[in-house]
Amino acid sequence: MRQLYKRTIQGLALTTAMMLAGNAAIATEKVTIAEFKYPAAQAKLHLVKMLLEERLGLEVISKPGDNAQFYAGMDRGKGDYDLTVTVWLPNQKNFKAEYVDKKKTVIYSDISYPATSGFCVPKHFSEEHNVTSIFDLARPEVAALLDSDGNGKGEIWIGKPGWASTNENHIKVRDYGLLTFNEAVKADAAVNFAALADAVKKKEGRAFYCWRPNQVWIQYDVVQLEEPPHDPSCHNQVNATEDSEWFEKSKITCASAPKKVTIGWAKALEERLPVVTNFLANIEIDTDTVSAWAYEIAGKKRSSAEVVREWAEQNQERIDKWFGM
């Protein structure tokens, strides 16, 4: 709290000084934001981009990639990547250990919002076939109902290739004993949500990795399957970047640890544009708001820029506080 108060006061002083100077000092500066394509991340990205451009007069670009590229870019401090608005912890604990704790070239905001993750099925499928636990997916008659391609095995979407959570989910479905009659499917999130929409429309089965915040909770009637409660003793995930035999050496037989989502930025950005990082450090968003944004984008097919602009117009006082005003 003391650190946040200090940053708020610093932000007010810096913002006021900049307003008096007409933003001339930073008018030629450029900020690069790491870009994920899924709706919740797009909403946050466009909100931050809009505010940096319109309130601080900066040139802001977004550049896609993966977390390894994002953190390496922030570590270099040359502007390849200046910030990421989507830091999931503990999913990114290996990047945190290297760049935040050890090298200290990346900084995280002290403010975060809670997140959850697990596996879901459509509610109609859960009720019709009594599928309430993760272990119900191991039942051969249930797996048969998840077989959409006719190869004799059900499909469980575990995430996109490259996500830390995807590796975790792969270990889980193996150690939960689900791969006898099912296969773990890795694909882009858009592929999964298209398949989910089709399954809901046709009243068919679909099993998939799910998380909050996400539009799925508003857009569809889904049920998260029960898992054994999280405990460190039953959750051992070896980092894939540290050991080529990570899959063989890992073992997970319980739910994931509680998660939180925050914002990260390059230490170099704090040195170059402290007014920007003071603003980032004060951003406070809640899980329900992010889910609502994602639903407007994915469910109603609205542009992320339009959705966050509408929200910003209704929350000017809240945004003013982020700028220390």
PyMOL commands that set and color helices and strands:
alter all, ss='L'
color gray80, all
select helices_A, chain A and resi 2-20+24-26+39-56+67-76+93-102+123-129+134-138+140-145+164-175+189-202+216-219+232-234+246-249+267-272+274-282+287-298+304-314+316-322
alter helices_A, ss='H'
color red, helices_A
select strands_A, chain A and resi 30-35+59-64+83-89+106-108+113-122+154-159+182-186+207-212+222-224+235-236+251-252+259-266
alter strands_A, ss='S'
color yellow, strands_A
deselect
rebuild
show_as cartoon
